[in-house]
Amino acid sequence: MLILICVTVIVITGIFSAFNLYKNKLNSIDHNQEQVLIQVEFEINNFIDKIIKISNLLKSNYDSDNSIIENIVKIDRNVTAILVLDDKGTIVNFSALNNLNIYKGFDYSNKNYFKNLNDEKNSYWSSVFLSSIDDEPSVSYSFKYENKVFVFLINFEDISSFIKRFKNIDKSHMIRVIDKDGTIIINPDNEDMVLQRFNASYSDVYTSLINKVKAYEQKKFKPIKGKKTQYGTYINIDKTNWKVIAREDYTNVISALSNIMYITLFFIIIFILISIYFSLKMSKKIFKVFDQLKNTTTKISNGNYEIKVPKSDYIELNNFINSFNVMQKEIDKREEYLEASLESFKALFNSTLESIILIKNTKIIDVNDITLNLFEAKGKEDFIEKDILDFIDSKYKLLMKENITKNTEPYEIEFIKFNDEKINTIVQSKCLKFLGENIRVTAIIDITEIKQKDRLLFQQSKMASMGEMIGNIAHQWRQPLSVITTCASGIRLEKEMQTLNDENFEKSIEHIVDNCKYLSKTIDDFRNFFKQDRKIEEFCLHTYIQKVLKLVSSSLKNNDIDIELDFEREQIYLKGVPSEFMQVFINLINNSKDAFILNNIKRRKIIIKTKRLEDKVLIEVTDGAGGIKEEIIDKIFEPYFTTKHKSKGTGIGLYMSHQIINEHFKGNIEVKNCSFMIDNKSYKGTSFILDIPLNKNEYILDYII
C-alpha cells in the first residue's frame, strides 16, 4: 500500500504537470493568435475606412474636377482602377493603372457591383471576382452618387504585406482572409488559391470552426488543402463580412511538447524507483514494530497488562511506543473504573422511583426491582427475552412500534400487569450503548391514581354543571307550568260555573299542548347536555354556542345580562365531543355571571366573537364584570382555586375547561383583563380566548372520564 500510494502520487503529479504544460502551451498560442487578430482587424478596418474616405472625397469633388479619378489611382496604390457608370450601367469614364480590356461605352450592367446597388443600398463590397481590366482576381467597392455609380477595384498589397509579418514556429504564415462568400482573398502560403478564387465555404474551416464556434474561440480543424490538423480561431470584419483566420499546425504544438513529456516521464520513472527502494527499506523496520505491537495488544486483550513493547530505531516510533505503554496503563485503570461504574449503575438502576426496562430491538434484557413490583412479577425471569409489546394494551402497540427505535418525549400508554389489570403510565425512552450494544432505556411512571383523580374531578365538575342546569331548568319551566296551571284552573272554574263553551275549551287546550311541547323540547336540550355518550363528531361551532345560550337564557334574563354575538360569516366546524364543548362554554358564561353579581356591576354585557384563521379558530368571550386581580390571574386554571365563597364555587370549572380545550381539542385557552367601549359606554372586564385547531385533533377518550 505504501509503494502503491507513492507511485500513484508520483504518476498523478507527473500527469498533472504534463497536462498543465499542454494547457499552458495552448493558452500561449491562444493569446498570441488573439493579439495578432486584434492587430489585423485594426489594420483591415483602417484600410476599409481609408477606401470610404476616398469615396467621400470623390463625391464632393468629381463634378468640379473630372481628373480626380486619375489622381486617386496614381496616388493611392490600394485602388488599381476607378470606373464611372451611368444609371444604365454603361462606362462613361474610367482610370486604371493597367488598362487591358476596358473602354468607354462598355455595358457593365450585369456586374454584381452594379446590380447590387439600389435605393436602399447605396454602397456595396463585392466578393472576389476576375477583373475584366487586368484579368486578375479583385474585390470592388461601389457606391452611388447622384445618377452615377463609382466602382473602386481594390488592391490588397498593403494588407497582404502587413499580414505576412505574422509567422508560426514552422515559418508558415499565420493569417488567411476569406470574403463573405467563402472565397480566399489573402493566403500568403499559397497565392495560387487566390488566383484560382478557391472557395472554402464547404471545407472543414467553415464546418468545424467558423460555423461551429464564436469569434476568438480556438478549435482544431482540417486545412483547406493538406492533411495536417490545424489549430486556430477567427474574427469577422463587420463592415465587409470578411473572415480573418489565425491558424497553426497542431502537430507542431504537440511536437514542441514531446521533449518535455519525455523528460517528465524519465523523472517519473526515477522517482518511482527511488520511492520503491526507500518504501521497502523503511517498511521492513516499521512493520516489525507494528508486528510487536500486534502481539502485545493480543496479550493485553487476554489480561496481561505487564508486557512491554521493545524500543525501535526511529525516534517517532519510540514516541509512539511510549504513548502505547501509557495507554496500556490507562486501559488497566479504566477497566477497574468501568467495573466500579458498572456496579454503581446496577445500584442506581435498582434505586430509582421509576420502573426502568432495558430493551434490545423489542426484547427485554433487564428490568429493575420497581418494575417487578409495578407489574406484580415473581422475578426477572418473567421479563427476560420477552417482547415488550406483550405487556402493552393492543390499542397502544402501534404507538410503541413507532417509537421503538428513537429517543422520545414523555407520552402516555397502557401496560397490562401479570394479573391482567391495566395501568396508566407515562413513558420516556432513550437509545444508548450499554456493554457494547445498542439498547433502549425505557422509564415508566404509574399515573393510574392521577387518572382516577382526574376522572373524579371531571365528574365533580359535571355535577356542579348539573346543579347549575337544574336551576336553569327551574327558570325555563316556571313560565310554561304557570300557563298550564292557569289554563287548567280556568277550564275547571268555567265547568263548575257551567259557562265553559267549545271555543274557550279548545283555546285553553291549545295553550296547554303548546307549553307541554316547549317543556318536552327543553328536556331534550338538557338531556343532550348530560348524556354520557362521548362520541367524537364534527359539529357546527355557532349552532352549539346558540344551544348553550338557549340553555342558560332564563338565568341570563333573570340577572339582566345582555349577550352580544359577533360571529364569522361562514359556518365553522370543530371535531370533538359537543357536550364537552358546551360544558366549557357554560363554565365561561357562569363565571362571568357570578362575577357580575359578586362585583355588583349594573351594566352587564357579555360579548362572544369568533374568527377563523388559516387552520384554526379563535373564540373570544369578553365580559364587563370588572376583571380579575393581576396577582391571581395566573392561578385561575388551577384545580380548587376560586375567588368565590365556598357556597358559590368549587374551583374546578375553569380547571376542567382548560383540560378539555388543551387535552381533548388540542387547543389553548388564555385569560386577560381588558377594557372596551360600546355605545359610548366604557366597560372593564375579562377576556377568555380559545385557540382551537380545525379538524386536526387527536383524541384519547378516556383521558378524563
ZAMARGU-4260 file (C-alpha; in steps of 0.2 Angstrom, whole numbers, plus 5000, padded with zeros to 4 digits):
<rodrens>
0) 5000/5000/5000 | 5014/5012/5004 | 5023/5009/4987 | 5006/5010/4978 | 5002/5027/4987
5) 5020/5034/4982 | 5019/5028/4964 | 5001/5034/4962 | 5006/5051/4969 | 5021/5052/4958
10) 5011/5047/4942 | 4997/5059/4946 | 5009/5073/4949 | 5018/5069/4933 | 5001/5068/4923
15) 4995/5084/4931 | 5012/5093/4926 | 5011/5087/4908 | 4993/5092/4907 | 4997/5109/4914
20) 5011/5111/4901 | 5000/5106/4887 | 4986/5119/4893 | 4999/5132/4895 | 5006/5129/4878
25) 4988/5130/4871 | 4985/5146/4881 | 5001/5154/4875 | 4995/5150/4857 | 4978/5156/4860
30) 4984/5173/4867 | 4996/5175/4853 | 4983/5172/4840 | 4971/5183/4848 | 4983/5198/4849
35) 4988/5195/4831 | 4969/5195/4826 | 4966/5211/4835 | 4981/5220/4826 | 4975/5213/4809
40) 4957/5218/4812 | 4963/5235/4816 | 4973/5236/4801 | 4959/5230/4789 | 4946/5242/4797
45) 4959/5256/4794 | 4961/5250/4776 | 4942/5250/4774 | 4939/5267/4782 | 4953/5274/4770
50) 4943/5267/4755 | 4927/5275/4761 | 4936/5292/4765 | 4942/5292/4747 | 4925/5288/4740
55) 4918/5303/4751 | 4932/5314/4743 | 4927/5309/4726 | 4909/5313/4729 | 4912/5330/4734
60) 4925/5334/4720 | 4920/5324/4705 | 4908/5337/4697 | 4921/5351/4698 | 4936/5341/4693
65) 4934/5325/4682 | 4953/5322/4683 | 4951/5317/4702 | 4949/5299/4697 | 4966/5298/4689
70) 4974/5307/4703 | 4967/5294/4716 | 4973/5279/4705 | 4990/5287/4703 | 4992/5292/4722
75) 4983/5278/4731 | 4991/5261/4727 | 4976/5252/4736 | 4965/5257/4722 | 4970/5249/4705
80) 4956/5256/4695 | 4940/5268/4696 | 4925/5265/4684 | 4911/5278/4682 | 4895/5271/4676
85) 4879/5279/4672 | 4862/5274/4678 | 4861/5261/4664 | 4877/5253/4669 | 4887/5260/4654
90) 4905/5266/4657 | 4906/5285/4655 | 4923/5287/4662 | 4937/5277/4670 | 4955/5277/4676
95) 4967/5262/4678 | 4985/5258/4681 | 4984/5244/4668 | 4971/5246/4655 | 4970/5229/4646
100) 4951/5227/4642 | 4941/5242/4646 | 4934/5256/4636 | 4920/5270/4637 | 4903/5264/4632
105) 4905/5246/4638 | 4890/5239/4646 | 4893/5233/4664 | 4875/5232/4670 | 4877/5214/4673
110) 4891/5216/4685 | 4887/5212/4704 | 4895/5229/4709 | 4881/5237/4699 | 4867/5225/4701
115) 4868/5225/4720 | 4866/5244/4722 | 4848/5250/4724 | 4838/5264/4733 | 4840/5256/4750
120) 4858/5251/4747 | 4870/5265/4741 | 4886/5256/4743 | 4892/5238/4741 | 4908/5227/4744
125) 4909/5213/4732 | 4916/5196/4734 | 4932/5191/4724 | 4929/5191/4705 | 4940/5190/4690
130) 4943/5208/4684 | 4940/5212/4666 | 4953/5226/4667 | 4968/5216/4671 | 4962/5198/4671
135) 4967/5197/4690 | 4956/5192/4705 | 4949/5208/4713 | 4937/5215/4726 | 4927/5230/4722
140) 4919/5244/4732 | 4905/5253/4723 | 4894/5267/4728 | 4880/5278/4720 | 4882/5297/4719
145) 4868/5306/4711 | 4864/5297/4694 | 4881/5289/4693 | 4889/5273/4700 | 4908/5273/4705
150) 4917/5257/4706 | 4934/5255/4715 | 4944/5240/4711 | 4954/5236/4727 | 4972/5231/4728
155) 4977/5221/4744 | 4996/5223/4743 | 4997/5234/4759 | 4986/5222/4769 | 4995/5207/4762
160) 5012/5214/4766 | 5006/5218/4784 | 4999/5200/4786 | 5015/5192/4780 | 5024/5199/4796
165) 5015/5186/4807 | 5023/5168/4806 | 5022/5152/4816 | 5036/5142/4823 | 5037/5132/4806
170) 5039/5148/4796 | 5022/5147/4789 | 5011/5162/4788 | 4998/5163/4802 | 4984/5173/4794
175) 4971/5169/4780 | 4957/5181/4774 | 4941/5175/4766 | 4927/5185/4758 | 4909/5184/4763
180) 4905/5170/4750 | 4920/5160/4757 | 4932/5164/4743 | 4950/5166/4748 | 4956/5184/4747
185) 4973/5183/4755 | 4984/5167/4758 | 5002/5171/4759 | 5007/5152/4759 | 4998/5148/4743
190) 4994/5163/4732 | 4988/5151/4718 | 4972/5148/4729 | 4969/5167/4727 | 4972/5167/4709
195) 4960/5152/4707 | 4947/5161/4718 | 4946/5145/4728 | 4930/5144/4738 | 4932/5137/4756
200) 4914/5138/4762 | 4912/5119/4761 | 4929/5115/4769 | 4932/5110/4787 | 4937/5128/4791
205) 4919/5133/4790 | 4910/5117/4796 | 4922/5114/4811 | 4927/5132/4815 | 4918/5147/4808
210) 4900/5139/4808 | 4904/5130/4825 | 4911/5142/4837 | 4911/5161/4841 | 4924/5173/4836
215) 4941/5171/4846 | 4936/5154/4852 | 4950/5141/4847 | 4946/5125/4838 | 4955/5111/4829
220) 4951/5109/4811 | 4957/5101/4794 | 4966/5113/4782 | 4959/5119/4766 | 4972/5109/4757
225) 4984/5096/4766 | 4981/5083/4779 | 4990/5091/4795 | 4977/5096/4808 | 4976/5115/4811
230) 4973/5124/4827 | 4966/5142/4827 | 4952/5154/4828 | 4944/5168/4818 | 4936/5185/4818
235) 4923/5193/4807 | 4925/5210/4799 | 4908/5218/4802 | 4909/5231/4788 | 4913/5218/4774
240) 4908/5202/4782 | 4926/5195/4778 | 4933/5181/4789 | 4951/5183/4796 | 4958/5166/4801
245) 4973/5164/4813 | 4980/5146/4812 | 4995/5135/4817 | 4999/5117/4813 | 4993/5107/4828
250) 5007/5094/4825 | 5020/5107/4829 | 5011/5111/4845 | 5012/5093/4850 | 5030/5090/4844
255) 5035/5106/4854 | 5029/5097/4870 | 5036/5080/4866 | 5054/5083/4873 | 5046/5090/4889
260) 5035/5075/4890 | 5050/5063/4888 | 5059/5072/4902 | 5044/5072/4913 | 5042/5053/4910
265) 5060/5050/4914 | 5059/5059/4931 | 5043/5050/4935 | 5052/5033/4932 | 5067/5039/4943
270) 5056/5045/4957 | 5046/5028/4957 | 5061/5018/4958 | 5068/5029/4972 | 5051/5028/4982
275) 5050/5009/4980 | 5068/5007/4987 | 5065/5018/5002 | 5047/5012/5005 | 5054/4994/5006
280) 5068/4998/5017 | 5058/5009/5029 | 5043/4997/5029 | 5053/4982/5035 | 5058/4991/5051
285) 5041/5000/5053 | 5031/4984/5051 | 5042/4975/5063 | 5037/4987/5077 | 5019/4985/5071
290) 5020/4966/5072 | 5027/4968/5090 | 5013/4980/5094 | 5000/4967/5087 | 5007/4953/5098
295) 5007/4965/5113 | 4989/4970/5111 | 4984/4952/5109 | 4992/4948/5126 | 4984/4964/5134
300) 4967/4959/5127 | 4970/4942/5137 | 4973/4952/5153 | 4992/4953/5153 | 4995/4971/5157
305) 5013/4969/5162 | 5021/4966/5145 | 5031/4979/5136 | 5035/4984/5118 | 5054/4984/5113
310) 5062/5000/5108 | 5063/5005/5090 | 5077/5013/5079 | 5066/5028/5075 | 5063/5042/5087
315) 5045/5044/5081 | 5041/5026/5083 | 5049/5026/5101 | 5037/5041/5105 | 5023/5030/5098
320) 5028/5015/5109 | 5029/5026/5124 | 5012/5033/5121 | 5006/5015/5119 | 5014/5010/5135
325) 5005/5025/5144 | 4989/5019/5135 | 4991/5002/5142 | 4992/5008/5160 | 4977/5019/5157
330) 4967/5004/5150 | 4971/4995/5166 | 4965/5009/5176 | 4949/5012/5166 | 4945/4993/5166
335) 4945/4995/5185 | 4935/5011/5184 | 4922/5003/5172 | 4920/4988/5184 | 4916/5000/5198
340) 4905/5011/5187 | 4895/4995/5182 | 4892/4991/5200 | 4887/5009/5203 | 4875/5008/5188
345) 4867/4992/5194 | 4864/5000/5211 | 4857/5016/5203 | 4846/5005/5192 | 4838/4997/5206
350) 4836/5013/5217 | 4826/5024/5206 | 4807/5028/5209 | 4803/5024/5191 | 4801/5007/5183
355) 4816/5005/5171 | 4816/4992/5157 | 4831/4989/5145 | 4826/4983/5128 | 4836/4977/5113
360) 4826/4978/5097 | 4809/4973/5106 | 4816/4960/5118 | 4818/4964/5136 | 4836/4961/5143
365) 4834/4968/5160 | 4822/4977/5172 | 4824/4985/5189 | 4816/4980/5206 | 4802/4994/5204
370) 4796/4985/5188 | 4794/4969/5197 | 4783/4977/5210 | 4773/4988/5197 | 4769/4973/5186
375) 4767/4961/5201 | 4780/4949/5194 | 4788/4935/5203 | 4806/4938/5196 | 4816/4945/5182
380) 4814/4928/5173 | 4796/4934/5169 | 4803/4948/5158 | 4820/4942/5151 | 4819/4939/5132
385) 4800/4943/5132 | 4794/4955/5119 | 4789/4972/5127 | 4774/4973/5115 | 4767/4958/5125
390) 4764/4969/5140 | 4756/4984/5131 | 4737/4986/5128 | 4733/4982/5110 | 4727/5000/5106
395) 4744/5007/5110 | 4755/4994/5102 | 4756/5004/5086 | 4762/5019/5095 | 4776/5009/5104
400) 4781/5002/5087 | 4783/5019/5080 | 4794/5025/5095 | 4804/5009/5097 | 4820/5015/5088
405) 4821/5033/5093 | 4823/5045/5108 | 4805/5051/5113 | 4797/5064/5124 | 4786/5058/5138
410) 4769/5050/5131 | 4755/5040/5138 | 4752/5022/5136 | 4743/5007/5145 | 4753/4992/5151
415) 4745/4975/5156 | 4751/4968/5173 | 4753/4949/5176 | 4736/4949/5184 | 4728/4956/5168
420) 4725/4973/5176 | 4728/4988/5166 | 4739/5003/5172 | 4740/5020/5165 | 4758/5026/5163
425) 4769/5040/5156 | 4784/5033/5146 | 4800/5041/5140 | 4814/5031/5131 | 4832/5035/5126
430) 4843/5025/5115 | 4861/5022/5120 | 4876/5010/5120 | 4877/4998/5135 | 4890/4984/5137
435) 4895/4987/5118 | 4877/4985/5112 | 4863/4997/5106 | 4849/4996/5119 | 4834/5007/5123
440) 4831/5013/5141 | 4813/5015/5145 | 4807/5024/5160 | 4789/5021/5166 | 4779/5031/5179
445) 4762/5024/5185 | 4749/5038/5184 | 4734/5027/5187 | 4729/5036/5203 | 4732/5053/5195
450) 4720/5047/5181 | 4707/5042/5194 | 4708/5059/5202 | 4706/5067/5186 | 4690/5057/5182
455) 4683/5062/5199 | 4687/5080/5195 | 4678/5078/5179 | 4663/5070/5187 | 4663/5084/5201
460) 4664/5097/5188 | 4649/5088/5179 | 4639/5088/5195 | 4642/5106/5198 | 4637/5110/5180
465) 4621/5099/5183 | 4617/5109/5198 | 4618/5125/5188 | 4607/5117/5174 | 4594/5111/5187
470) 4592/5129/5192 | 4591/5134/5173 | 4578/5120/5171 | 4568/5128/5185 | 4568/5145/5177
475) 4564/5138/5160 | 4549/5128/5167 | 4542/5141/5178 | 4533/5151/5165 | 4525/5137/5154
480) 4520/5127/5170 | 4511/5143/5176 | 4502/5145/5159 | 4497/5126/5160 | 4490/5128/5178
485) 4481/5144/5174 | 4473/5136/5158 | 4468/5120/5168 | 4461/5130/5183 | 4451/5141/5171
490) 4443/5126/5162 | 4438/5119/5179 | 4431/5135/5185 | 4421/5138/5169 | 4415/5120/5170
495) 4408/5122/5188 | 4400/5138/5183 | 4393/5130/5168 | 4400/5144/5157 | 4413/5133/5148
500) 4410/5133/5129 | 4419/5124/5115 | 4429/5139/5109 | 4436/5143/5126 | 4440/5124/5129
505) 4449/5122/5113 | 4459/5138/5116 | 4464/5133/5133 | 4469/5115/5127 | 4479/5123/5113
510) 4489/5133/5126 | 4492/5118/5137 | 4498/5107/5122 | 4510/5121/5116 | 4518/5123/5133
515) 4519/5105/5135 | 4529/5104/5119 | 4540/5118/5125 | 4543/5108/5141 | 4547/5092/5131
520) 4559/5102/5119 | 4568/5109/5135 | 4570/5091/5142 | 4578/5086/5125 | 4590/5100/5126
525) 4596/5097/5144 | 4597/5078/5140 | 4609/5081/5126 | 4620/5091/5138 | 4620/5077/5151
530) 4621/5062/5140 | 4636/5050/5144 | 4639/5045/5125 | 4656/5054/5122 | 4655/5050/5103
535) 4668/5061/5093 | 4659/5070/5079 | 4660/5085/5068 | 4649/5099/5074 | 4645/5117/5070
540) 4653/5130/5082 | 4640/5143/5080 | 4625/5131/5082 | 4631/5124/5099 | 4635/5141/5106
545) 4617/5146/5102 | 4612/5130/5111 | 4622/5135/5126 | 4614/5152/5126 | 4597/5144/5125
550) 4600/5133/5140 | 4606/5147/5151 | 4594/5161/5143 | 4582/5161/5159 | 4597/5163/5171
555) 4604/5177/5160 | 4587/5186/5159 | 4584/5185/5177 | 4601/5193/5181 | 4599/5206/5167
560) 4614/5200/5157 | 4614/5205/5139 | 4623/5194/5126 | 4631/5202/5110 | 4636/5190/5096
565) 4650/5194/5083 | 4651/5178/5073 | 4662/5174/5057 | 4650/5174/5042 | 4654/5157/5036
570) 4650/5141/5046 | 4665/5134/5056 | 4665/5116/5061 | 4675/5108/5075 | 4679/5090/5078
575) 4676/5083/5096 | 4663/5079/5109 | 4649/5093/5108 | 4644/5091/5126 | 4661/5094/5132
580) 4662/5110/5122 | 4645/5115/5129 | 4652/5112/5146 | 4667/5124/5143 | 4655/5137/5137
585) 4643/5135/5151 | 4658/5137/5163 | 4663/5153/5155 | 4646/5161/5155 | 4643/5156/5173
590) 4660/5163/5178 | 4655/5179/5170 | 4638/5179/5178 | 4645/5176/5195 | 4657/5190/5193
595) 4644/5202/5188 | 4634/5198/5204 | 4650/5197/5216 | 4656/5214/5210 | 4638/5222/5209
600) 4640/5228/5191 | 4625/5237/5184 | 4628/5237/5166 | 4630/5218/5162 | 4636/5213/5145
605) 4645/5198/5138 | 4652/5198/5120 | 4656/5182/5111 | 4667/5183/5095 | 4673/5170/5083
610) 4686/5172/5070 | 4693/5159/5058 | 4712/5160/5053 | 4721/5148/5041 | 4720/5132/5051
615) 4712/5137/5067 | 4698/5147/5075 | 4699/5160/5089 | 4684/5161/5101 | 4684/5176/5112
620) 4672/5178/5127 | 4673/5195/5135 | 4663/5202/5149 | 4662/5219/5158 | 4662/5212/5176
625) 4677/5222/5182 | 4691/5210/5178 | 4702/5198/5189 | 4716/5204/5201 | 4733/5203/5192
630) 4741/5194/5207 | 4729/5179/5205 | 4725/5179/5186 | 4739/5166/5183 | 4731/5154/5195
635) 4713/5153/5189 | 4715/5137/5179 | 4722/5128/5194 | 4711/5115/5202 | 4701/5120/5218
640) 4706/5138/5216 | 4692/5150/5217 | 4688/5169/5221 | 4670/5165/5226 | 4663/5160/5243
645) 4664/5141/5246 | 4645/5140/5245 | 4646/5148/5227 | 4660/5138/5219 | 4671/5123/5219
650) 4686/5130/5209 | 4686/5116/5196 | 4675/5123/5182 | 4689/5133/5174 | 4702/5119/5178
655) 4691/5107/5168 | 4688/5119/5154 | 4707/5121/5152 | 4709/5102/5152 | 4695/5099/5139
660) 4702/5113/5127 | 4720/5108/5129 | 4719/5089/5130 | 4703/5085/5120 | 4703/5098/5107
665) 4722/5100/5107 | 4720/5119/5108 | 4724/5133/5121 | 4714/5144/5132 | 4721/5160/5139
670) 4714/5174/5150 | 4717/5193/5151 | 4710/5209/5158 | 4703/5221/5145 | 4694/5237/5143
675) 4682/5241/5129 | 4668/5254/5123 | 4651/5250/5117 | 4638/5264/5113 | 4650/5277/5121
680) 4650/5267/5137 | 4666/5260/5144 | 4667/5243/5151 | 4681/5234/5161 | 4682/5216/5162
685) 4690/5199/5157 | 4693/5191/5140 | 4694/5172/5138 | 4702/5167/5122 | 4700/5149/5115
690) 4713/5144/5101 | 4707/5128/5093 | 4714/5119/5078 | 4702/5115/5064 | 4698/5096/5061
695) 4716/5091/5066 | 4713/5085/5083 | 4718/5068/5090 | 4708/5061/5105 | 4711/5049/5119
700) 4693/5047/5125 | 4697/5040/5142 | 4710/5054/5147 | 4696/5062/5158 | 4680/5052/5160
</rodrens>
